Amino acid sequence: MKKITITLIGITLLSAASYADHHETVDIPLLKSEAMSIIKKFGGTLKPQLKSALKSGGAVNAVSVCAVVAPKIAKQINNENKDWSVRRISLKNRNPNMVLDAWESAKLKEFDQRVANGEKANKMFAAEVVDGKFRFLKAQGTAKVCLACHGKNISAEVKKKIQMHYPHDKATGYSLGQVRGAFSLSKTLK
């Protein structure tokens, strides 16, 4: 675990140093702080709506919140943070329009390996300067409440609702604690 953390820090610092050789100094801690603040706002806006939907109509209602409300929240967050691109991603996507780039795919696979080695998904992130952009990925772990829509034993009623919104859904079969996806943020550096 320490080896991975040290490697991640080393890669981040090397990437920042390489970028800084040709550009202004990159304040990685500040960028990480901005990214985490944006993620907290996204999650802080979405979670209460999901909880309310679950309370009033179970997982069937929660599917509609994810399908209809979450994209609106993402759009609002992107509009409020014009310098940043913010999206939710997964190796097993529910939305077929959410295509991963090579960096996102590699980092999510790395997160999966780290979970397999005993790390907790909800503590994982990656931060790096790539091709003139600050990239930040924050893992979303599979919590107990997620299993109703993303687990291995989904009710027929919930499956029907998922298929209605996502006919090509791949975002099922998860177990408690696995990396279900991530918040992916990027900011072009000047």
C-alpha positions as CSV (number, residue, x, y, z in Angstrom):
1,M,0.0,0.0,0.0
2,K,2.8,2.4,0.9
3,K,4.6,1.6,-2.4
4,I,1.5,2.5,-4.4
5,T,1.0,5.8,-2.5
6,I,4.7,6.7,-2.9
7,T,4.5,5.8,-6.6
8,L,1.4,7.9,-7.1
9,I,2.9,10.9,-5.4
10,G,6.2,10.5,-7.4
11,I,4.3,10.3,-10.7
12,T,2.2,13.3,-9.8
13,L,5.3,15.3,-8.8
14,L,7.2,14.2,-11.9
15,S,4.3,15.1,-14.1
16,A,3.9,18.5,-12.5
17,A,7.7,19.1,-12.7
18,S,7.8,18.2,-16.3
19,Y,4.9,20.4,-17.1
20,A,6.3,23.3,-15.0
21,D,9.6,23.1,-17.0
22,H,7.7,24.6,-19.9
23,H,4.9,26.5,-18.2
24,E,4.0,28.3,-15.0
25,T,4.3,26.5,-11.7
26,V,1.5,24.0,-11.1
27,D,0.0,24.2,-7.6
28,I,-1.1,20.5,-7.3
29,P,-2.4,20.8,-3.7
30,L,-4.6,23.7,-4.7
31,L,-5.9,21.9,-7.8
32,K,-6.6,18.8,-5.8
33,S,-8.5,20.9,-3.2
34,E,-10.6,22.5,-6.0
35,A,-11.4,19.1,-7.5
36,M,-12.4,17.7,-4.2
37,S,-14.6,20.7,-3.5
38,I,-16.4,20.2,-6.8
39,I,-16.9,16.5,-6.1
40,K,-18.3,17.2,-2.7
41,K,-20.8,19.7,-4.2
42,F,-21.8,17.2,-6.9
43,G,-22.3,14.4,-4.3
44,G,-23.8,16.7,-1.8
45,T,-26.5,17.7,-4.4
46,L,-27.1,14.2,-5.7
47,K,-27.1,12.1,-2.5
48,P,-30.1,13.8,-0.8
49,Q,-32.2,13.4,-3.9
50,L,-31.3,9.7,-4.1
51,K,-32.1,9.2,-0.5
52,S,-35.4,10.9,-0.9
53,A,-36.3,8.8,-3.9
54,L,-35.3,5.6,-2.1
55,K,-37.4,6.5,0.9
56,S,-40.5,7.4,-1.1
57,G,-40.4,4.6,-3.7
58,G,-37.4,2.4,-3.3
59,A,-34.8,1.6,-5.9
60,V,-37.2,2.0,-8.8
61,N,-37.4,5.7,-8.0
62,A,-33.6,6.0,-7.5
63,V,-33.1,4.8,-11.1
64,S,-35.0,7.8,-12.3
65,V,-33.0,10.1,-10.2
66,C,-29.8,8.8,-11.7
67,A,-31.1,8.8,-15.2
68,V,-32.8,12.2,-15.1
69,V,-31.5,14.3,-12.2
70,A,-27.8,13.3,-12.1
71,P,-27.1,14.6,-15.7
72,K,-28.8,17.9,-14.8
73,I,-26.6,18.2,-11.7
74,A,-23.5,17.4,-13.8
75,K,-24.5,20.1,-16.3
76,Q,-25.0,22.6,-13.5
77,I,-21.7,21.8,-11.8
78,N,-19.9,22.1,-15.2
79,N,-21.6,25.5,-15.8
80,E,-20.6,26.7,-12.3
81,N,-17.0,25.6,-12.8
82,K,-16.2,26.7,-16.4
83,D,-12.5,25.9,-16.1
84,W,-13.2,22.3,-15.2
85,S,-14.7,19.3,-17.0
86,V,-16.7,17.1,-14.6
87,R,-18.2,13.7,-15.3
88,R,-19.0,10.3,-13.7
89,I,-17.4,7.3,-15.3
90,S,-17.1,3.5,-14.9
91,L,-15.5,0.6,-16.5
92,K,-19.0,-1.0,-16.6
93,N,-21.0,2.0,-17.8
94,R,-24.7,2.4,-17.5
95,N,-24.8,5.3,-20.0
96,P,-23.3,4.3,-23.4
97,N,-22.4,7.9,-24.2
98,M,-19.8,7.9,-21.4
99,V,-16.7,6.7,-23.2
100,L,-13.5,6.5,-21.1
101,D,-10.2,7.9,-22.3
102,A,-7.0,5.9,-21.9
103,W,-6.0,7.7,-18.7
104,E,-9.4,7.1,-17.0
105,S,-9.4,3.5,-18.0
106,A,-5.9,2.8,-16.7
107,K,-6.6,4.5,-13.4
108,L,-9.9,2.7,-12.9
109,K,-8.2,-0.7,-13.5
110,E,-5.4,0.4,-11.1
111,F,-8.1,1.2,-8.5
112,D,-9.7,-2.3,-9.0
113,Q,-6.3,-3.9,-8.4
114,R,-5.8,-1.8,-5.3
115,V,-9.2,-2.9,-3.9
116,A,-8.2,-6.5,-4.6
117,N,-5.1,-5.9,-2.6
118,G,-7.1,-4.7,0.4
119,E,-7.4,-0.9,0.0
120,K,-10.8,0.9,0.6
121,A,-12.3,2.3,-2.6
122,N,-13.8,5.4,-1.0
123,K,-10.2,6.6,-0.1
124,M,-8.8,6.3,-3.6
125,F,-7.9,9.1,-6.0
126,A,-5.5,9.9,-8.7
127,A,-4.0,13.3,-9.5
128,E,-1.7,13.9,-12.4
129,V,-0.8,16.5,-15.1
130,V,-1.3,14.9,-18.5
131,D,-0.9,16.6,-21.8
132,G,-1.3,20.1,-20.3
133,K,-4.3,19.2,-18.2
134,F,-4.6,18.5,-14.5
135,R,-6.5,15.2,-14.2
136,F,-8.2,14.1,-11.1
137,L,-10.1,10.8,-10.5
138,K,-12.0,10.0,-7.2
139,A,-13.2,6.5,-6.8
140,Q,-16.9,5.7,-6.0
141,G,-17.1,2.6,-3.9
142,T,-20.1,0.3,-3.9
143,A,-22.0,0.8,-0.7
144,K,-24.8,-1.4,0.5
145,V,-27.4,1.0,-0.8
146,C,-25.9,0.8,-4.3
147,L,-26.4,-2.9,-4.5
148,A,-30.2,-2.6,-5.2
149,C,-29.4,-1.1,-8.6
150,H,-25.8,-2.2,-9.2
151,G,-25.5,-5.5,-7.4
152,K,-25.8,-9.1,-8.4
153,N,-29.4,-9.7,-7.2
154,I,-31.5,-6.9,-8.7
155,S,-35.3,-7.2,-8.5
156,A,-37.3,-7.6,-11.7
157,E,-39.0,-4.3,-11.2
158,V,-35.7,-2.4,-10.8
159,K,-34.2,-4.3,-13.8
160,K,-37.2,-3.2,-15.9
161,K,-36.7,0.4,-14.9
162,I,-33.0,0.3,-15.6
163,Q,-33.7,-1.2,-19.1
164,M,-36.2,1.6,-19.8
165,H,-33.5,4.3,-19.2
166,Y,-30.4,2.3,-20.1
167,P,-31.1,-0.5,-22.7
168,H,-27.4,-1.3,-23.0
169,D,-26.6,-1.2,-19.2
170,K,-23.4,-2.9,-18.0
171,A,-23.3,-1.4,-14.5
172,T,-24.4,-4.5,-12.5
173,G,-22.8,-7.4,-10.8
174,Y,-20.9,-5.4,-8.2
175,S,-20.1,-6.5,-4.7
176,L,-19.9,-4.4,-1.6
177,G,-16.7,-2.4,-1.5
178,Q,-15.8,-2.7,-5.2
179,V,-15.0,0.4,-7.3
180,R,-18.3,1.1,-9.1
181,G,-16.9,4.1,-10.9
182,A,-15.4,7.5,-10.3
183,F,-15.8,11.2,-10.6
184,S,-13.4,12.4,-13.4
185,L,-12.3,16.0,-13.5
186,S,-9.9,17.8,-15.8
187,K,-8.7,21.4,-16.0
188,T,-6.6,22.8,-18.9
189,L,-3.5,24.5,-17.4
190,K,-2.4,27.8,-18.9
